[in-house]
Amino acid sequence: MISRQWKCILKEGEYDNYINFLQNKVLNKAAKLPGFVRSEIQKRHTSQGIECQVITVWQNYKVIEAFAGKNISQAMVPEEAQKMMVSFDKVVIHYDII
């Protein structure tokens, strides 16, 4: 299995909006793909805003490619979501789960 991890820092007051966007438009789509295992959202307060780490778990890289496209390391951050952020990672990190 593969863990796909990505982070962003949200503007103050945008946490609920972002979580709603993430769950309804991104994770909902991912959950429909065969090979998607689960997702987890972690948060912590920073001096810049709320940092969110999004972790999804997949059965293999082929399934991730079906979700993210050929360049699976490029972050998928729609403009709608970017407006809620102070900053975000441009790349996604993948780990093989042992």
Secondary structure as UniProt FT lines:
FT   STRAND          2..10
FT   TURN            12..13
FT   HELIX           15..21
FT   HELIX           22..27
FT   HELIX           28..31
FT   TURN            34..35
FT   STRAND          36..45
FT   STRAND          50..58
FT   HELIX           61..68
FT   TURN            72..73
FT   HELIX           79..82
FT   TURN            83..84
FT   STRAND          85..88
FT   STRAND          93..96
//
